[in-house]
């Protein structure tokens, strides 16, 4: 079959005028190119709108906390060394008889030495992301960002800092709500009302590695993901770049509505590999509402469990096959 170049150079081989073949081929090339450039321009315009209208509602969360160290030094109150059952003539028995009281950690042996050598607690700071859901200062973030916090500071896009209080947390969905007092006109974002579809564009905004407001784009790769280590099993999977510090930040659709809260990543090396997980907006909206109203989440309980129907169970209840 004659290709485009053949028709341009040797029109007599195809039986069509040279001008007609050239015009048709140009249309085949130009139309997809124009459509692609138009789509790229539209997406670029959308991302510019994000910077203007949604970025002010996304904040950095700075947490100050104190981690209690487990004291495993000699004489420490939390170290309880169990002496091996050694024979009377074992060479190590003399050693444990001579120095064992320094390691034993029994209540009578701790005393002043144990108090003096107890390891101090370790203070640390951590960062995450969050976003405003109301003009009067309510913010959503992840539970694991603020669960052990002694002090929570919200850092706005313009660098302004305000102390926040934890209104409530929900460990099951890994969500938390914060409150900043004394504000009434904050920019905020809305939750999406339409169901998100696989293949929809998403824009993740957050504070990766403490760098501040950062925008990345991708698509919804899958829905209904269940990841290990979480009691919640209905995550959105997205391929927008999400890294350490993005936790608690929003994932937007192209309308600027929140479709999810970025929560976790799958990574063999701790960095982004294009697999991130977000809590869907319908869950976030429901949980955040209960936390604001009650400070906790109430769930119904059926008192039943779910399991596969084995062959033995199927035979016992008269089913034809396991399921």
N, C-alpha and C positions, 0 to 999 in steps of 0.2 A: 504494500500500500504506500502511496506517495505521502511523504510527510510535508509539513509546512514549507520547509526550505525547497523541497522538490517542486511544490506548486508555484512558489515565487519565481524560481529560476527556469523551470521548464513547464510552463502552463499547458503546452500541447500534450503532455503526457497524461493530464487529468481531464482534459476536455473543458476546463473552466477558464474564464478570462483571468489574466494575472492580477488585475486590480481587485476583482471580487474575492479571490483567495487571500490576498494580502489583508483586505479589510476584515474578513471573517477571523483570520488568525489573530489580528491585533485585538479584536473584540474579546477573543478567548483569553488573551493575556491581560488586557487592561481591566476588564470588568472585575475579576477576582482581586486584582491589585488594588483597584479603587475601593472595593468593599472592605478589604483588609485594612487599608489606610483609614477609612472612615471609622471602622470599629476601633482601631488603635487610638484614633483621635477622640472618640467618644469615651473610651476607658480613661484616657489621659485627663479628659475634662472631669470625669467622675472623681478621679483621685485628687484633682485640684480642689474640687468641692469638699472632699473629706477634710483636707487640710484647713479649709476655712470654717466649716460648720460643725464637724464632729470632733476634731482634735482638741478644742478647748474643754470638752466634756470628759476627756480621758486624762487620768492623773497617774502619777507615780505614788506608790505606797512604800513608805520607809518605816521599818519595824525595829524597835529596840527591845531586846529580850535578854533573859538571863538563863543560862543552861547550868543545871546542877551537875557537877562532875561526880561520877562514881569513884569513891575513894578506895583504891586497891593497894595503897602503900601500907607498910607494916604499921601495925597499931591502929590502922584506920577502922572506923566503926562499921564499915560495910564489907570488910574483908574477913571471911570466916574460913580459915584454912583447915581442911580436914586431914589430920595426920594419917599416913598410911599405917596399915596393920603390919608392922615389921616384926620379924623374929627377934628374940632377946639378944642373940649374938650377931645381929646384922650391923655392919659398920656405920650405917647412917642413923641408927637408933640413938647413938650418943649425940650426934649432931642435933637431932630434933629435940632430945631431952635438954640440951644445953641452950639452944636458941629458939626453941619453939614458942616461948611466951611472947616473943617479939612479933610473931606472925599469927598467933592463934585468933585474936580478935574476939575473945569471949567477953561478956559484959564486965567481968571483974578485972580484965586486963586492959581495957580501953583507957579509962581514966584520963589523967592530964595529958599523957603522951598522945593518945588518940585525938583529943581535941586540938592539941598543938599542931599535929601533922595532917589534919584533915585538909584535903585539897579545896581550894577556894572555888566558888562558882565562877563561871565564865560568861562575861557579857559579850553580846554580839549584835550586829546590825544586819538586816537583810532588806532586799527591795523586791517589789512586785508591781502589779498594775491594777487599775480599777477604773470605774467610770461612774459618772453622776446619772442618777435616774429621776431626780426631782430638783426643782429650783431651790428648795429649802435645805439641801445639804445631805441627802441620802446617797450613798455610794455602794456599789456591788464590787466584790472581789472574791478571791478564793479563801476558803477556810484555812488551808495549809499555809497561807501567807501570814495570817494574823492570829492563829490559834494559840501561840505561846507568847504573844506580845505583851510587854509591860507598857509600852508607849507606841502609838500609831500616829504617824504624820502623813498628811496628804500634801503632795507637791503638785501645784498646778502648772499649766503650760508656760505661764509667764514667770515661773520661779517662786511665786508666793507659796508659803507653807502655813498649814493650819493643823492643829492637833485634832484628831478624830477619836471618837469612842466607838467601841464595838457594840452594836445594837444586839446582834445575835449571830450565831453560826450554826451551820448544819453539816455535820461531818459526813453524813451519808452521801450528799450530793456535792460536797466540798465547796459550799458557798457560804459567804458571810456578807453582812450588811454593816456599813459604817455610817456614822453621823457626825457632821461638822456643824457646830452651833454658830449662831450669829450671822448666817447668810440667808438671803432670800431671792437672789436673782442669778443663780448659777446657770450656765448653759448645761443642758442635759440631753440625753438621747432616749429614743423610744424603742420598745421591743417590736420585732417583726410580727405581723399578724398572719402572713401567708406562710404555708409550709415550705421549708427549704427543700430543694431538689438536688439530687446528685448531678454534678456538672454546673451548678450555679456558681457564679463568681462570688468570692468573699474577700474582704479586706480586713486583715488583722492589725490592730493598733495596740501598742504597749511600750514597755520600758525595758528592752532587752539589755542585759548586762549593766543596768544602771545608766545607759546612754541617754535616756529621755525618750520623748515621743517619737516612735518609729512606725512607719506604715509599710506593710508588705501585702502582696496580693496573691491569690490562688483560686482554687475551686473547691467545692465540696466533693471529696473523693468517695465517701460512703456515709451511710446512716446506720444507726443502731449498733454501733460498735461497743463491745464489752471488753474492757481491758483489765489485766491482772492487777490486783492490789486496790481495786475500787469496788465499793458496795453498789455503785451505780452502774447500770449496764446499757445506756442508750446514748452514747456519745456520737457527735458528728466527727467524722474524720476529714481534715482539710490539709491541703498541701502548701498553704501560705507559710512563710518562714516564721516559726515560733521558737524562741530560745529561752534560756534562763532569764527570769525577770519579766517575761510576758504573762506569767500566771495571773489570772484575774482580769486581764484585759479583754476588750470586746472583739468579736468578729462581726463585721457589718456586711449586709448585702449592698447592692449598688444603689439602693434607695436611701442609704444612710441609716438603716434600721439594724438593731442588734439581733443577730441570728444565733449567737452563742457566746459563751465565756470560755476563753482559752485556758485550759487546765493542765494538760499533760502532753508529753511528746514521747514517741518511740525512737530511741536512738542507741546505737551500739557504742557511741563515743561521747555522749553528753551534749552534742550539738545538733543543729537542725539537719534532718535528712529528708524533709518533705512529708513527714507523717506526724500530724498533731491532732489533738482531740479537744473538742469544745462541748460544753454542756448546752443543749438546745435552749432557745430563748423562752419557749413555753414553760419549761421547768424552772428556769431562772425567775421568771415573772411570778410564778406561783409561790416559790420558796421565799423570794424576797418580800412578797406581800405579807406572808405569815410572820417572817422575822420582824418586820417593821411593826406589825400589829401586836404580836404576842411575845416576841423575843425568842421563839422556838418554833419548831415545825411539828405538827401533829399528824400522824398517819394512821390509817385504819389497819387493823390486824385481823386476818381471817382465822389464824390458828391452824392452817393446813400447810402441808409441804408438797413439793412436786418432785417426782422421780420417774425414771424410765420404767415402762412396763416390761418386765422380763418374761421369759417363757413360763417360769413357775407362777408368777402373778397372773399372767394371762390364763393359764389353765385353771387356777383357783377361782377366778371370777367368770369363767366361761367365755373368754374371748378367743377368737380363732387364731390370732397371731400376736406376738409381742409388738410393742410400738413405742 
